[in-house]
Amino acid sequence: MQEMRRITFASENDLEDVRKTLEQADLPTARSVAKRPKQALVAHALSGTVGSILAEVFLFPVDTVKLIVQTSTMKNGSGFFAVMGNILQEKGIGGFYKGLGAAILKEAVHSFNFWIWHGLLFQGFSHADDTSRTPTSARLVLNLIAKQLNWLCTVPFEVISSVNQLSPDSPGFLSTAVLLYQNQGIGTFYRGLAVSLVLAINPAIMNTLITTFLGLAAVARMSVGVDYEDARDHGPATIGTATAISKFVATLATYPLIRAKVLQQTSAGQGKQFSVFQIWSNIIKFEGLRGLYRGVLAMSYKTVLWNSLMMMIKSRLGPRRAITPPATPPAEKNSESPMMPMMARVPFPAELITVEKLDEILGYLKGESGTPQRRVIALEHRLDDVSHELKEVKSMLTQLVAQNSNRDQPPKQASR
């Protein structure tokens, strides 16, 4: 009985070790991939925010030139390099960094808010996270919703930052906000919101293409002999390149709407607020069809470099990107191959060895269900009864053997 108890305790300890090992393991399964955002949601948001702030500081001069080009016309404006030369000549190096403080505040709030929404949506509605195992249409919709929720929370920060950046004296974020509120009311902070919600398709396209391009890069690396895990462990350079291509495609597809949004947000607010179609009509009237893409070069410089740098920094500082779980290999239909020999019972499926199952087994062994003490006592009594009965059977067999041996012996002869 003591030996049986030692075996039971050893089994409990082994199961406990296996359960802890499964909890700590980072296996490339759909279950483990789905758990990762819960543990690293804030880390992803913080790393994305740091990457966005650093990218904003490094590329803010390009953003200043881009904003001036986008809000000018063919008659009173110039190209990207001409505007850059004018700023340098009139205001010096400091002219490129006018409004940097407000832009950093806006970008910090904007980026952190986006990555929180992004993580929550993919955590709740995608079992395989933002990987190529999630269908492209689902990734596009989730990225679109994440960006629209992001704009609902942060569009006032963008309006204030853009107006402050274009103001001659750049009074600062709070001063610009107070001035806008006094002159035009609370509604002015949501100028261009409708366009922003539509333009959410731009980063949605970008983020969807990033995952697609990274999946293609992994396939290309696997084709030359790299194993599955290493092929999908992308470095900052690969992520930055995929981001640059994706952002360039998304920018070209949506740029006319981008320029209309900028003109809406930075208008002086005098008179009637123009709609997107009215802005497009005025652009075509005074600048021609090429005017719809005025500033696309500056926009490409800013957005492509900015997003590439941000994603490279995020991948370096943040947790590892979720790895696409491997697909289940198809079963081989070969009737000639012999079946695996099995003893006693069908083997326990490996995919069912989960933490919950082990907890259930441990709970049963430790007595979380039923009355184990009574079962053990009853088992001890039964073993005692069996032992007693076996002793009686042994005694009876001994007696029978003795009687049989006496009958087989020949009778002794009488003495003369």
Secondary structure, 3 states (H helix, E strand, C coil): CHHHHHHHHHHHHHHHHHHHHHHHCCCCCHHHHHHHHHHHHHHHHHHHHHHHHHHHHHHHHHHHHHHHHHCCCCCCCCCHHHHHHHHHHHHCHHHHHCCHHHHHHHHHHHHHHHHHHHHHHHHHHCCCCCCCCCCHHHHHHHHHHHHHHHHHHHHHHHHHHHHHHHCCCCCCHHHHHHHHHHHHCHHHHHCCHHHHHHHCHHHHHHHHHHHHHHHHHHHHHHHCCCCHHHHCCCCHHHHHHHHHHHHHHHHHHHHHHHHHHHHHHHCCCCCCCCCHHHHHHHHHHHHCHHHHHCCHHHHHHHHHHHHHHHHHHHHHHCCCCCCCCCCCCCCCCCCCCCCCCCCCCCCCCHHHCCHHHHHHHHHHHHCCCCCHHHHHHHHHHHHHHHHHHHHHHHHHHHHHHHHHHHHHCCCCCCCC
